[in-house]
Amino acid sequence: MNEFLIKGATLSNGSKKDILVSDGLITKVAESIESKAQVIEAKGLIALSGFVDLHTHLRQPGFEQSETVLTGSRAAAKGGYTAVNAMANTMPVADSAAVVEQVYRLGVEAGYVEVKPIGAVSLALRGENLAELASMHRSLANVSVFSDDGNCVSDPLLMRRALEYVKSFDGVIAQHAQEPRLTVGAQMNEGATATKLGLAGWPSVAESSIVARDALLAEVTGSKLHVCHVSTKETVDVVRWAKSRGISITAEVTPHHLLLTEDMVNDYNTVYKVNPPLRTIEDVLALREALADGTIDIVATDHAPHPKQSKDCDWASAANGMVGLETAASVVIETMVKTGLIDWTRFEQVMSIQPALIAQMPNQGRGISEGAPANITLIDPSVERLVNEDTESLSANNPYLGIKLTGLVQHVLFTGKLTVLDNKVQEF
């Protein structure tokens, strides 16, 4: 196993340390370390626990023209991630032990990040019958989070049963909060901009009403609820209320909902078509405040790659979604750290420590401490760059092209293995 000595890194608490890595572990953290290990110069870099994404679409099996576990893993590594949770809307759907184990094995073979599958809540994502939740949990993949993401579990009885079922093994139901009856034909955020553009509106209450319902179901069942991609100020209010009642609820926000607004849709550029849609600046500011004060627990990318033909078409026909793994950290720095809303300690919490806890990944999110697995991301906070088309993903539906962002991932170690060096993904 390779040994590395990270010299002069700044930790999230502001202290400057050397970090010795050997046998896949952080073996020593001190002000000065002497070693014959390979040196990684880290002066001016922030050393953080490797990022964990709770919401990644790797598309395999079934949609390999958009992404594969390998290409998605490489994109994740370049973005500073050492773990991703792969959503279930594949083909076949990840609703059985066989499929989640396939995804898990593909992640191990890729070797760039820890890939943990998220299992479907319902068979084939149809919202009618529960999927094989227990068998997925007992499988090699050890699934602990379940979601029909892309579809809402709109049937309250099915949602209650799912919450009750996973409680026996401390599982989590992650809800795509979208009341389908309120979003039939919806194309973008409901409001004056949608009216001006002639696009059917997507009301915020379609999201907040489901979150309120599910929070009450989580309360009555005593189960764990996670809210995917919160996008509105009303939903923030509901999550804050639920937490005040002691309900076991966590929530995520995407980088694009922290930075982009519905105004991006003015020229009908389909790269900005996403579910849930981009909202108002008031929503964006509420989301930032909620992430800063802990109402929203984590940042999750909702990395949703699509082939060119799925976006290079009219607005109504275009697929929802945008890529985000390689730019997430920079967006959070731009919107949250640079603005003074959070410090590096909170940044590490929302990007690594808390998502690892929610996903129940014991080898992730352990911080820069002796004895912890050597999952380390080194980021240069001073770099300002225009986002370009250079990517490890198979898809290019990137909403940040041409936008100036702050911060760049320089080096990444995954279980002590150097996956990124000088912002370049390494070949194995």
C-alpha positions as CSV (number, residue, x, y, z in Angstrom):
1,M,0.0,0.0,0.0
2,N,1.3,3.4,-0.9
3,E,2.3,5.9,1.8
4,F,1.7,9.6,1.5
5,L,2.7,12.6,3.5
6,I,0.5,15.6,3.1
7,K,2.6,18.6,4.1
8,G,1.3,21.9,5.4
9,A,-2.5,21.5,4.9
10,T,-5.0,23.7,6.6
11,L,-7.8,21.7,8.4
12,S,-11.4,22.8,8.6
13,N,-10.7,24.4,12.0
14,G,-8.0,26.6,10.6
15,S,-5.0,24.7,12.1
16,K,-2.1,23.8,9.8
17,K,-1.0,20.1,9.9
18,D,1.0,17.4,8.2
19,I,-1.0,14.2,7.6
20,L,0.6,10.8,7.2
21,V,-1.3,8.2,5.3
22,S,-0.4,4.5,5.3
23,D,-2.2,1.2,4.8
24,G,-5.4,3.1,3.8
25,L,-5.6,5.0,7.2
26,I,-4.6,8.4,8.5
27,T,-1.9,7.2,10.9
28,K,-0.6,10.6,12.2
29,V,-1.7,14.2,12.2
30,A,0.8,16.7,13.6
31,E,2.4,20.1,13.1
32,S,5.4,18.5,11.5
33,I,6.0,14.9,10.4
34,E,9.2,13.4,8.9
35,S,8.7,10.4,6.7
36,K,10.0,8.7,3.5
37,A,6.5,8.6,2.2
38,Q,5.6,10.3,-1.1
39,V,5.0,13.9,-0.4
40,I,1.9,15.9,-1.4
41,E,2.6,19.6,-1.0
42,A,-0.5,21.1,0.5
43,K,0.5,24.7,1.5
44,G,-2.5,26.9,0.9
45,L,-4.9,23.9,0.5
46,I,-7.8,23.0,2.7
47,A,-7.7,19.3,3.8
48,L,-11.2,17.9,4.3
49,S,-12.9,14.6,4.9
50,G,-13.7,13.2,1.4
51,F,-17.1,14.4,0.1
52,V,-20.1,12.1,0.2
53,D,-23.0,12.5,-2.2
54,L,-26.3,11.2,-1.1
55,H,-28.0,11.7,-4.4
56,T,-26.2,10.6,-7.6
57,H,-27.6,9.1,-10.8
58,L,-25.1,6.7,-12.2
59,R,-27.6,5.4,-14.9
60,Q,-26.1,1.9,-15.0
61,P,-27.7,-0.5,-15.7
62,G,-29.8,0.5,-18.6
63,F,-28.8,4.0,-19.6
64,E,-25.1,3.6,-20.2
65,Q,-25.2,6.2,-23.0
66,S,-25.7,8.8,-20.3
67,E,-23.3,7.5,-17.7
68,T,-21.8,4.4,-16.3
69,V,-20.7,3.6,-12.8
70,L,-17.1,4.0,-13.9
71,T,-17.5,7.4,-15.6
72,G,-19.7,8.7,-12.8
73,S,-17.2,7.5,-10.3
74,R,-14.4,9.3,-12.1
75,A,-16.5,12.5,-12.2
76,A,-17.2,12.1,-8.5
77,A,-13.5,11.7,-7.7
78,K,-12.6,14.8,-9.7
79,G,-15.2,16.8,-7.7
80,G,-13.6,15.7,-4.4
81,Y,-16.0,12.8,-3.6
82,T,-14.9,9.6,-2.0
83,A,-18.4,8.1,-1.9
84,V,-21.7,8.4,-3.8
85,N,-25.1,6.9,-3.3
86,A,-26.6,5.7,-6.6
87,M,-30.3,6.3,-7.2
88,A,-32.6,3.4,-8.1
89,N,-34.2,4.7,-11.4
90,T,-32.1,2.4,-13.6
91,M,-33.3,-0.2,-16.1
92,P,-34.0,-2.7,-14.5
93,V,-34.9,-0.6,-11.5
94,A,-32.8,-1.2,-8.4
95,D,-35.7,-2.8,-6.5
96,S,-34.1,-6.2,-5.7
97,A,-31.0,-7.6,-4.2
98,A,-29.7,-8.7,-7.6
99,V,-29.7,-5.2,-9.1
100,V,-28.3,-3.4,-6.1
101,E,-25.5,-6.0,-5.8
102,Q,-24.7,-5.5,-9.5
103,V,-24.3,-1.7,-9.0
104,Y,-22.3,-2.3,-5.8
105,R,-19.8,-4.6,-7.6
106,L,-19.4,-2.2,-10.5
107,G,-18.5,0.4,-8.0
108,V,-15.8,-1.8,-6.4
109,E,-14.5,-2.6,-9.9
110,A,-14.2,1.1,-10.8
111,G,-12.3,1.8,-7.6
112,Y,-12.5,5.6,-7.5
113,V,-15.2,6.1,-4.8
114,E,-17.3,4.0,-2.5
115,V,-20.6,3.3,-4.4
116,K,-23.6,2.5,-2.2
117,P,-26.8,1.8,-4.0
118,I,-30.1,3.4,-2.9
119,G,-32.9,0.9,-3.3
120,A,-36.4,1.7,-4.7
121,V,-39.3,2.1,-2.3
122,S,-41.8,0.5,-4.7
123,L,-41.5,-2.2,-7.3
124,A,-40.5,-0.7,-10.7
125,L,-41.0,2.8,-9.2
126,R,-44.7,2.4,-9.8
127,G,-45.8,3.5,-6.4
128,E,-48.1,0.5,-6.0
129,N,-46.3,-2.3,-4.0
130,L,-43.3,-2.2,-1.8
131,A,-40.0,-3.3,-3.3
132,E,-37.8,-6.0,-1.7
133,L,-36.6,-3.7,1.1
134,A,-35.4,-6.3,3.5
135,S,-33.5,-8.4,1.0
136,M,-31.8,-5.3,-0.4
137,H,-30.7,-4.4,3.1
138,R,-29.4,-7.9,3.8
139,S,-27.6,-8.0,0.5
140,L,-23.9,-7.4,-0.2
141,A,-24.8,-3.8,-1.0
142,N,-26.2,-3.3,2.6
143,V,-28.8,-0.8,1.4
144,S,-30.0,1.5,4.1
145,V,-31.7,4.3,2.1
146,F,-34.6,3.8,-0.2
147,S,-36.1,6.3,-2.7
148,D,-38.3,6.3,-5.8
149,D,-36.5,9.5,-6.8
150,G,-37.9,10.8,-10.0
151,N,-41.2,9.7,-8.8
152,C,-43.0,10.7,-5.6
153,V,-44.4,8.0,-3.3
154,S,-47.7,9.9,-3.5
155,D,-49.9,7.1,-1.9
156,P,-49.9,8.0,1.8
157,L,-50.6,4.4,2.8
158,L,-47.7,3.0,0.8
159,M,-45.5,5.7,2.3
160,R,-46.6,4.8,5.8
161,R,-45.9,1.1,5.2
162,A,-42.5,1.9,3.8
163,L,-41.6,4.0,6.9
164,E,-42.8,1.3,9.2
165,Y,-41.0,-1.5,7.3
166,V,-37.5,0.1,7.3
167,K,-37.7,1.0,11.0
168,S,-36.9,-2.6,11.9
169,F,-33.3,-2.1,10.5
170,D,-33.0,1.7,11.1
171,G,-33.5,2.4,7.4
172,V,-34.3,5.7,5.8
173,I,-37.0,6.7,3.2
174,A,-35.8,9.5,1.0
175,Q,-38.8,11.2,-0.6
176,H,-39.0,13.0,-4.0
177,A,-41.5,15.5,-2.8
178,Q,-43.8,16.3,-5.7
179,E,-47.6,15.9,-5.5
180,P,-48.4,14.6,-9.0
181,R,-51.9,16.0,-9.2
182,L,-50.5,19.5,-8.7
183,T,-47.8,19.2,-11.3
184,V,-49.5,17.6,-14.4
185,G,-47.8,19.1,-17.4
186,A,-45.7,21.5,-15.2
187,Q,-42.6,22.9,-17.0
188,M,-41.0,25.5,-14.7
189,N,-41.6,27.3,-11.4
190,E,-45.1,28.8,-11.2
191,G,-45.2,32.6,-11.3
192,A,-44.8,35.6,-13.6
193,T,-41.8,34.2,-15.5
194,A,-43.7,31.1,-16.4
195,T,-46.7,33.2,-17.5
196,K,-44.5,35.4,-19.7
197,L,-42.8,32.4,-21.3
198,G,-46.0,30.5,-21.8
199,L,-44.9,27.5,-19.8
200,A,-47.1,25.6,-17.4
201,G,-46.3,26.5,-13.8
202,W,-44.9,24.2,-11.1
203,P,-46.3,25.4,-7.7
204,S,-44.2,25.3,-4.6
205,V,-47.1,23.8,-2.6
206,A,-46.7,20.6,-4.7
207,E,-43.4,20.1,-2.8
208,S,-44.2,21.5,0.7
209,S,-47.5,19.7,1.0
210,I,-45.9,16.3,0.5
211,V,-43.1,17.1,3.0
212,A,-45.7,18.2,5.6
213,R,-47.6,14.9,5.1
214,D,-44.5,12.8,5.2
215,A,-43.2,14.5,8.3
216,L,-46.5,13.6,10.1
217,L,-46.2,10.0,8.9
218,A,-42.6,9.9,10.1
219,E,-43.8,11.2,13.5
220,V,-46.5,8.6,13.9
221,T,-44.2,5.8,12.8
222,G,-41.1,7.0,14.6
223,S,-39.1,6.4,11.4
224,K,-36.4,8.3,9.5
225,L,-37.5,10.6,6.7
226,H,-35.1,12.3,4.3
227,V,-36.3,15.0,1.9
228,C,-34.6,15.1,-1.4
229,H,-33.7,18.4,-3.2
230,V,-35.6,21.0,-1.2
231,S,-36.2,23.9,-3.5
232,T,-38.7,26.3,-1.9
233,K,-38.9,28.6,1.1
234,E,-42.2,27.0,2.1
235,T,-40.6,23.6,2.3
236,V,-37.8,25.1,4.5
237,D,-40.5,26.3,6.8
238,V,-42.1,22.8,7.0
239,V,-38.8,21.1,7.7
240,R,-37.9,23.7,10.4
241,W,-41.4,23.0,12.0
242,A,-40.9,19.3,11.8
243,K,-37.5,19.5,13.5
244,S,-38.9,21.6,16.2
245,R,-41.4,18.8,17.0
246,G,-38.5,16.3,17.3
247,I,-39.5,14.4,14.1
248,S,-36.6,12.4,12.6
249,I,-36.3,14.3,9.4
250,T,-33.3,15.4,7.4
251,A,-33.1,17.4,4.2
252,E,-30.8,18.1,1.3
253,V,-30.3,21.0,-1.1
254,T,-28.6,20.8,-4.5
255,P,-25.9,23.1,-5.7
256,H,-28.0,24.4,-8.5
257,H,-30.8,25.4,-6.2
258,L,-28.3,27.4,-4.2
259,L,-27.0,29.4,-7.1
260,L,-29.4,29.4,-10.1
261,T,-32.9,30.9,-10.4
262,E,-35.9,30.7,-12.7
263,D,-34.5,33.6,-14.7
264,M,-32.1,31.2,-16.4
265,V,-35.1,29.8,-18.3
266,N,-35.8,33.1,-20.1
267,D,-34.1,31.9,-23.3
268,Y,-35.6,28.4,-23.1
269,N,-32.1,26.8,-22.7
270,T,-33.0,23.2,-21.8
271,V,-29.9,22.7,-19.7
272,Y,-31.8,24.6,-17.0
273,K,-34.8,22.2,-17.1
274,V,-34.7,20.3,-13.9
275,N,-37.0,18.6,-11.3
276,P,-37.8,20.3,-9.0
277,P,-37.5,23.4,-11.1
278,L,-35.2,26.4,-10.5
279,R,-37.1,28.8,-8.3
280,T,-37.0,32.5,-7.3
281,I,-34.2,34.5,-5.7
282,E,-36.3,34.5,-2.5
283,D,-36.3,30.7,-2.5
284,V,-32.5,30.6,-3.2
285,L,-31.8,33.0,-0.3
286,A,-34.1,30.9,2.0
287,L,-32.3,27.7,1.1
288,R,-28.9,29.3,1.8
289,E,-30.0,30.5,5.2
290,A,-31.5,27.0,6.0
291,L,-28.2,25.3,5.0
292,A,-26.3,27.7,7.2
293,D,-28.5,27.3,10.3
294,G,-28.9,23.5,10.0
295,T,-32.5,23.3,8.9
296,I,-31.2,21.8,5.8
297,D,-28.6,19.1,6.7
298,I,-26.5,18.5,3.6
299,V,-25.7,19.3,0.0
300,A,-26.5,16.6,-2.5
301,T,-25.8,17.0,-6.2
302,D,-28.7,15.2,-7.9
303,H,-26.1,14.6,-10.6
304,A,-28.4,13.7,-13.6
305,P,-26.5,13.1,-16.8
306,H,-28.4,13.0,-20.1
307,P,-27.2,12.4,-23.7
308,K,-27.1,15.3,-26.1
309,Q,-30.3,14.3,-27.9
310,S,-32.3,14.4,-24.6
311,K,-31.5,18.1,-24.1
312,D,-31.0,19.3,-27.7
313,C,-34.7,19.6,-28.4
314,D,-37.7,21.8,-27.6
315,W,-38.3,22.7,-23.9
316,A,-41.4,20.5,-23.4
317,S,-39.7,17.4,-24.8
318,A,-36.4,17.9,-23.0
319,A,-35.4,15.6,-20.1
320,N,-35.1,17.0,-16.6
321,G,-31.7,17.2,-14.9
322,M,-28.2,18.5,-14.9
323,V,-24.7,17.2,-14.1
324,G,-23.1,18.4,-10.9
325,L,-20.5,16.2,-9.3
326,E,-17.5,18.1,-10.6
327,T,-18.7,21.5,-9.7
328,A,-20.6,21.0,-6.4
329,A,-17.9,22.0,-4.1
330,S,-17.1,25.2,-6.0
331,V,-20.8,26.2,-6.0
332,V,-21.0,25.7,-2.3
333,I,-17.9,27.7,-1.8
334,E,-19.2,30.5,-4.1
335,T,-22.6,30.7,-2.5
336,M,-22.0,29.8,1.2
337,V,-18.3,30.1,2.2
338,K,-17.3,33.1,0.1
339,T,-20.4,35.0,1.2
340,G,-19.6,34.3,4.9
341,L,-22.7,32.2,5.5
342,I,-20.7,29.2,6.6
343,D,-17.1,28.4,7.6
344,W,-15.0,25.4,6.6
345,T,-16.2,23.3,9.5
346,R,-19.8,23.6,8.4
347,F,-18.7,23.0,4.8
348,E,-17.1,19.7,5.9
349,Q,-20.3,18.9,7.8
350,V,-22.7,19.4,4.9
351,M,-20.4,17.9,2.2
352,S,-19.1,14.9,4.1
353,I,-19.8,14.2,7.7
354,Q,-23.6,14.5,7.8
355,P,-24.3,12.8,4.4
356,A,-22.1,9.8,5.6
357,L,-24.2,9.6,8.8
358,I,-27.5,9.7,6.9
359,A,-26.3,7.1,4.4
360,Q,-24.9,4.9,7.2
361,M,-21.4,4.7,5.6
362,P,-19.1,4.1,8.6
363,N,-15.9,4.4,6.6
364,Q,-16.8,7.9,5.3
365,G,-17.1,11.3,6.9
366,R,-14.7,10.5,9.7
367,G,-12.8,13.8,9.4
368,I,-9.0,14.3,9.4
369,S,-8.2,12.3,12.5
370,E,-5.7,9.6,13.4
371,G,-7.1,6.1,12.8
372,A,-9.8,7.3,10.4
373,P,-9.9,5.8,6.8
374,A,-7.8,7.9,4.5
375,N,-10.6,9.5,2.5
376,I,-9.2,13.0,2.1
377,T,-10.0,15.9,-0.3
378,L,-7.6,18.8,-0.7
379,I,-9.1,21.9,-2.2
380,D,-7.5,25.2,-3.3
381,P,-10.0,27.9,-2.0
382,S,-8.2,30.7,-3.9
383,V,-8.7,29.5,-7.5
384,E,-11.2,31.4,-9.6
385,R,-12.1,29.7,-12.8
386,L,-14.6,29.7,-15.7
387,V,-16.3,26.4,-15.9
388,N,-15.5,24.7,-19.2
389,E,-16.5,21.6,-21.0
390,D,-13.7,19.4,-19.6
391,T,-15.4,16.6,-17.8
392,E,-15.1,12.9,-16.8
393,S,-18.8,12.4,-17.2
394,L,-20.3,10.9,-20.4
395,S,-22.8,13.8,-20.5
396,A,-22.4,17.5,-20.9
397,N,-25.7,19.0,-19.6
398,N,-23.7,21.3,-17.4
399,P,-25.6,24.4,-16.2
400,Y,-22.4,26.2,-15.0
401,L,-20.6,26.4,-18.4
402,G,-19.0,29.9,-18.7
403,I,-19.8,30.8,-15.0
404,K,-17.0,31.9,-12.8
405,L,-16.7,29.7,-9.6
406,T,-14.3,29.8,-6.7
407,G,-12.3,26.8,-5.4
408,L,-10.8,23.8,-7.2
409,V,-10.2,20.2,-6.0
410,Q,-6.5,19.5,-6.4
411,H,-5.9,16.1,-4.8
412,V,-8.1,13.3,-3.5
413,L,-7.3,10.1,-1.6
414,F,-9.8,7.3,-1.4
415,T,-9.0,4.7,1.2
416,G,-5.4,5.8,0.9
417,K,-5.3,5.5,-2.9
418,L,-4.5,8.7,-4.9
419,T,-7.5,9.1,-7.2
420,V,-6.9,12.7,-8.2
421,L,-3.5,14.5,-8.5
422,D,-3.2,18.1,-9.5
423,N,-6.9,18.1,-10.5
424,K,-6.3,15.1,-12.9
425,V,-8.1,11.8,-12.4
426,Q,-5.5,9.1,-12.1
427,E,-5.5,5.9,-14.2
428,F,-5.5,2.5,-12.5
